């Protein structure tokens, strides 16, 4: 964590053009929470190399520490950069020990709703896939028991045994659009649904728009957390061309809010915000 929770929150809020009380209250590990929360908004915390000499005509957040061991976040700006928000008053007596820049993953997206809003159009489940352990082949099932707070029974992520199992949010369920896989095939990259290594293949719903929104798969309520972007791990297990072909179309990471059975052909239905 760059600084104390109140200090970092104040700096992050100003960098985002918000008031501190407009930001959510973290649960669990603060560093994990803020990185995952930002990821759902097309933003990340990029480590800065050589932060004492870094300059940037934009906001960046530095961790200052003094001789007594006190440490907190300071919001920096400018070329050369100076402190513009110093919640603990450490900028004058301390030195920079770490820093991050708040940066978008994908340029050109709206800052408030980067992936758009759900259209209200329903989709459908065309495949359900589970694997018993990390890197084990996925196999298709006709139905699966979705367990709130865990994942699909019989799948590695429900048991915390997946390659990317971790703390925080978005580790329970992954989805991908069949339309994205069809586009890969049309570009000459032959990939099976199993190769994509997602739990649910959908048709007719734009999964990116479900980030930050509740939705139902059949009778099971879920919430979209962030995009399931492709990575070198997927590229290693799948045919060449998968990584570049699925950039920003790699699917959705979601959590399960209600236990129930998910079946083939179940509708995928966005839940309107109250």
TORPA-139834 format. One record per residue (C-alpha): x, y, z; residue number from 1. Coordinates in nm, 2 decimals, always signed. Last residue first. Example, Ala and Ser with C-alpha at 12.3 -4.5 7.8 and 13.67 -1.06 7.14 Angstrom:
NODE       px       py       pz     n
NODE    +1.37    -0.11    +0.71     2
NODE    +1.23    -0.45    +0.78     1
***
This chain:
NODE       px       py       pz     n
NODE    -3.22    +0.04    -0.85   274
NODE    -2.98    -0.07    -1.12   273
NODE    -3.14    -0.29    -1.38   272
NODE    -3.03    -0.66    -1.36   271
NODE    -2.87    -0.78    -1.68   270
NODE    -3.00    -1.12    -1.80   269
NODE    -2.80    -1.42    -1.91   268
NODE    -3.06    -1.67    -2.01   267
NODE    -3.01    -2.04    -1.94   266
NODE    -2.94    -2.23    -2.26   265
NODE    -2.71    -2.48    -2.08   264
NODE    -2.77    -2.49    -1.71   263
NODE    -2.67    -2.30    -1.40   262
NODE    -2.79    -2.45    -1.07   261
NODE    -2.81    -2.23    -0.76   260
NODE    -2.62    -2.04    -0.49   259
NODE    -2.66    -1.66    -0.49   258
NODE    -2.40    -1.38    -0.51   257
NODE    -2.15    -1.54    -0.76   256
NODE    -1.85    -1.33    -0.85   255
NODE    -1.75    -1.22    -1.20   254
NODE    -1.45    -1.19    -1.43   253
NODE    -1.56    -1.11    -1.78   252
NODE    -1.44    -1.20    -2.13   251
NODE    -1.12    -1.19    -2.33   250
NODE    -1.25    -0.93    -2.58   249
NODE    -1.03    -0.63    -2.46   248
NODE    -0.73    -0.81    -2.63   247
NODE    -0.86    -1.14    -2.75   246
NODE    -0.69    -1.17    -3.08   245
NODE    -0.36    -1.05    -2.96   244
NODE    -0.33    -1.32    -2.69   243
NODE    -0.49    -1.59    -2.90   242
NODE    -0.26    -1.56    -3.20   241
NODE    -0.07    -1.88    -3.14   240
NODE    -0.30    -2.17    -3.02   239
NODE    -0.38    -2.20    -2.64   238
NODE    -0.18    -2.31    -2.33   237
NODE    +0.11    -2.07    -2.36   236
NODE    -0.11    -1.78    -2.49   235
NODE    -0.34    -1.83    -2.19   234
NODE    -0.04    -1.79    -1.95   233
NODE    +0.09    -1.50    -2.15   232
NODE    -0.23    -1.31    -2.08   231
NODE    -0.59    -1.26    -2.20   230
NODE    -0.81    -1.00    -2.03   229
NODE    -1.08    -1.12    -1.80   228
NODE    -1.25    -0.78    -1.77   227
NODE    -1.35    -0.66    -1.43   226
NODE    -1.60    -0.73    -1.15   225
NODE    -1.93    -0.84    -1.30   224
NODE    -2.18    -0.94    -1.03   223
NODE    -2.38    -1.26    -1.02   222
NODE    -2.73    -1.37    -0.94   221
NODE    -2.82    -1.73    -1.01   220
NODE    -3.18    -1.79    -1.14   219
NODE    -3.08    -1.85    -1.50   218
NODE    -2.76    -1.65    -1.53   217
NODE    -2.85    -1.33    -1.36   216
NODE    -2.69    -0.99    -1.37   215
NODE    -2.54    -0.73    -1.14   214
NODE    -2.33    -0.45    -1.28   213
NODE    -1.98    -0.32    -1.22   212
NODE    -1.85    -0.48    -1.54   211
NODE    -2.16    -0.60    -1.72   210
NODE    -2.09    -0.38    -2.03   209
NODE    -1.78    -0.59    -2.11   208
NODE    -2.00    -0.90    -2.14   207
NODE    -2.19    -0.78    -2.45   206
NODE    -2.48    -1.03    -2.46   205
NODE    -2.60    -1.24    -2.75   204
NODE    -2.41    -1.57    -2.69   203
NODE    -2.23    -1.69    -2.39   202
NODE    -1.95    -1.93    -2.31   201
NODE    -1.91    -2.00    -1.94   200
NODE    -1.62    -2.13    -1.73   199
NODE    -1.34    -1.97    -1.93   198
NODE    -1.03    -2.16    -2.04   197
NODE    -1.03    -2.03    -2.40   196
NODE    -0.89    -2.36    -2.52   195
NODE    -1.20    -2.54    -2.40   194
NODE    -1.41    -2.33    -2.63   193
NODE    -1.19    -2.44    -2.91   192
NODE    -0.95    -2.21    -3.08   191
NODE    -0.86    -2.20    -3.45   190
NODE    -0.69    -1.87    -3.52   189
NODE    -0.75    -1.79    -3.89   188
NODE    -0.91    -1.45    -3.85   187
NODE    -1.25    -1.60    -3.89   186
NODE    -1.17    -1.84    -3.61   185
NODE    -1.07    -1.54    -3.38   184
NODE    -1.40    -1.37    -3.47   183
NODE    -1.59    -1.69    -3.38   182
NODE    -1.41    -1.69    -3.04   181
NODE    -1.52    -1.33    -2.98   180
NODE    -1.88    -1.41    -3.09   179
NODE    -1.89    -1.70    -2.85   178
NODE    -1.86    -1.44    -2.57   177
NODE    -1.65    -1.52    -2.27   176
NODE    -1.73    -1.58    -1.90   175
NODE    -1.52    -1.64    -1.59   174
NODE    -1.65    -1.72    -1.24   173
NODE    -1.52    -1.72    -0.88   172
NODE    -1.20    -1.51    -0.89   171
NODE    -1.35    -1.16    -0.94   170
NODE    -1.30    -1.01    -0.60   169
NODE    -1.04    -1.02    -0.32   168
NODE    -0.78    -1.29    -0.26   167
NODE    -0.63    -1.51    -0.52   166
NODE    -0.69    -1.80    -0.76   165
NODE    -0.50    -1.71    -1.08   164
NODE    -0.36    -2.06    -1.16   163
NODE    -0.67    -2.22    -1.01   162
NODE    -0.67    -2.42    -0.69   161
NODE    -0.90    -2.20    -0.47   160
NODE    -1.15    -2.49    -0.46   159
NODE    -1.42    -2.30    -0.65   158
NODE    -1.15    -2.18    -0.88   157
NODE    -1.05    -2.54    -0.98   156
NODE    -1.40    -2.63    -1.10   155
NODE    -1.60    -2.92    -0.97   154
NODE    -1.86    -2.70    -0.81   153
NODE    -1.88    -2.37    -0.98   152
NODE    -1.75    -2.07    -0.79   151
NODE    -1.68    -1.99    -0.42   150
NODE    -1.86    -1.69    -0.26   149
NODE    -2.20    -1.81    -0.37   148
NODE    -2.19    -2.17    -0.50   147
NODE    -2.29    -2.23    -0.86   146
NODE    -2.39    -2.59    -0.92   145
NODE    -2.32    -2.69    -1.27   144
NODE    -2.52    -2.81    -1.57   143
NODE    -2.48    -2.98    -1.90   142
NODE    -2.10    -3.02    -1.85   141
NODE    -1.81    -2.95    -2.09   140
NODE    -1.45    -3.04    -2.00   139
NODE    -1.16    -2.82    -1.93   138
NODE    -0.81    -2.97    -1.96   137
NODE    -0.60    -2.94    -1.64   136
NODE    -0.39    -2.62    -1.62   135
NODE    -0.48    -2.56    -1.26   134
NODE    -0.71    -2.83    -1.12   133
NODE    -1.05    -2.99    -1.16   132
NODE    -1.15    -2.81    -1.48   131
NODE    -1.49    -2.68    -1.56   130
NODE    -1.68    -2.58    -1.87   129
NODE    -2.04    -2.47    -1.93   128
NODE    -2.14    -2.39    -2.29   127
NODE    -2.40    -2.20    -2.49   126
NODE    -2.54    -1.98    -2.20   125
NODE    -2.77    -1.72    -2.33   124
NODE    -2.80    -1.34    -2.38   123
NODE    -3.06    -1.09    -2.29   122
NODE    -3.07    -0.74    -2.43   121
NODE    -3.10    -0.48    -2.16   120
NODE    -2.83    -0.27    -2.33   119
NODE    -2.59    -0.30    -2.04   118
NODE    -2.41    +0.04    -2.00   117
NODE    -2.08    +0.13    -2.17   116
NODE    -1.74    -0.02    -2.11   115
NODE    -1.57    +0.29    -1.98   114
NODE    -1.87    +0.41    -1.78   113
NODE    -1.74    +0.72    -1.59   112
NODE    -1.40    +0.78    -1.76   111
NODE    -1.53    +0.71    -2.11   110
NODE    -1.28    +0.51    -2.32   109
NODE    -1.01    +0.66    -2.54   108
NODE    -0.72    +0.47    -2.41   107
NODE    -0.74    +0.11    -2.28   106
NODE    -0.57    +0.01    -1.95   105
NODE    -0.60    +0.36    -1.81   104
NODE    -0.33    +0.50    -1.58   103
NODE    -0.31    +0.60    -1.21   102
NODE    +0.07    +0.65    -1.16   101
NODE    +0.25    +0.49    -0.87   100
NODE    +0.52    +0.58    -0.63    99
NODE    +0.77    +0.44    -0.38    98
NODE    +1.03    +0.57    -0.13    97
NODE    +0.99    +0.94    -0.17    96
NODE    +1.16    +1.14    +0.11    95
NODE    +1.03    +1.29    +0.43    94
NODE    +1.04    +1.63    +0.61    93
NODE    +0.85    +1.86    +0.37    92
NODE    +0.64    +1.60    +0.19    91
NODE    +0.53    +1.43    +0.52    90
NODE    +0.24    +1.66    +0.61    89
NODE    +0.00    +1.37    +0.68    88
NODE    -0.26    +1.45    +0.41    87
NODE    -0.02    +1.61    +0.16    86
NODE    -0.21    +1.72    -0.15    85
NODE    -0.05    +1.93    -0.42    84
NODE    +0.31    +1.80    -0.38    83
NODE    +0.56    +1.90    -0.64    82
NODE    +0.66    +1.77    -0.98    81
NODE    +0.92    +1.92    -1.21    80
NODE    +0.73    +1.91    -1.43    79
NODE    +0.39    +1.89    -1.26    78
NODE    +0.18    +1.69    -1.01    77
NODE    +0.21    +1.49    -0.69    76
NODE    -0.05    +1.35    -0.44    75
NODE    +0.12    +1.24    -0.12    74
NODE    +0.06    +0.90    +0.04    73
NODE    +0.19    +0.81    +0.39    72
NODE    +0.48    +0.68    +0.58    71
NODE    +0.61    +0.75    +0.94    70
NODE    +0.93    +0.56    +1.01    69
NODE    +1.08    +0.83    +1.24    68
NODE    +1.32    +0.94    +0.97    67
NODE    +1.04    +1.02    +0.73    66
NODE    +0.86    +0.83    +0.46    65
NODE    +0.68    +0.96    +0.15    64
NODE    +0.47    +0.73    -0.07    63
NODE    +0.40    +0.90    -0.40    62
NODE    +0.08    +0.93    -0.60    61
NODE    +0.07    +1.06    -0.96    60
NODE    -0.14    +1.33    -1.11    59
NODE    -0.05    +1.49    -1.44    58
NODE    +0.22    +1.69    -1.60    57
NODE    +0.48    +1.42    -1.50    56
NODE    +0.81    +1.43    -1.33    55
NODE    +1.00    +1.14    -1.17    54
NODE    +1.34    +1.21    -1.00    53
NODE    +1.24    +1.07    -0.66    52
NODE    +1.03    +0.80    -0.83    51
NODE    +1.31    +0.61    -0.99    50
NODE    +1.08    +0.35    -1.16    49
NODE    +0.71    +0.43    -1.12    48
NODE    +0.47    +0.14    -1.05    47
NODE    +0.15    +0.15    -1.26    46
NODE    -0.17    +0.16    -1.06    45
NODE    -0.45    +0.05    -1.29    44
NODE    -0.76    +0.19    -1.45    43
NODE    -1.04    +0.06    -1.68    42
NODE    -1.30    +0.12    -1.42    41
NODE    -1.33    -0.24    -1.30    40
NODE    -0.95    -0.24    -1.28    39
NODE    -0.98    +0.05    -1.03    38
NODE    -1.18    -0.17    -0.79    37
NODE    -0.94    -0.46    -0.83    36
NODE    -0.63    -0.24    -0.76    35
NODE    -0.81    -0.07    -0.47    34
NODE    -0.91    -0.40    -0.31    33
NODE    -0.58    -0.57    -0.34    32
NODE    -0.39    -0.28    -0.18    31
NODE    -0.65    -0.25    +0.10    30
NODE    -0.64    -0.62    +0.19    29
NODE    -0.99    -0.72    +0.30    28
NODE    -1.28    -0.49    +0.25    27
NODE    -1.23    -0.13    +0.12    26
NODE    -1.49    +0.13    +0.18    25
NODE    -1.61    +0.27    -0.15    24
NODE    -1.51    +0.61    -0.29    23
NODE    -1.76    +0.90    -0.29    22
NODE    -1.66    +0.99    +0.06    21
NODE    -1.31    +1.08    -0.06    20
NODE    -1.46    +1.34    -0.30    19
NODE    -1.41    +1.28    -0.67    18
NODE    -1.20    +1.41    -0.96    17
NODE    -1.01    +1.08    -1.00    16
NODE    -0.68    +1.22    -0.89    15
NODE    -0.86    +1.40    -0.60    14
NODE    -1.01    +1.07    -0.49    13
NODE    -0.69    +0.88    -0.52    12
NODE    -0.51    +1.13    -0.30    11
NODE    -0.78    +1.13    -0.03    10
NODE    -0.80    +0.75    -0.04     9
NODE    -0.43    +0.71    -0.01     8
NODE    -0.42    +0.93    +0.30     7
NODE    -0.72    +0.77    +0.47     6
NODE    -0.60    +0.41    +0.40     5
NODE    -0.24    +0.49    +0.50     4
NODE    +0.02    +0.50    +0.23     3
NODE    +0.14    +0.34    -0.10     2
NODE    +0.00    +0.00    +0.00     1
***
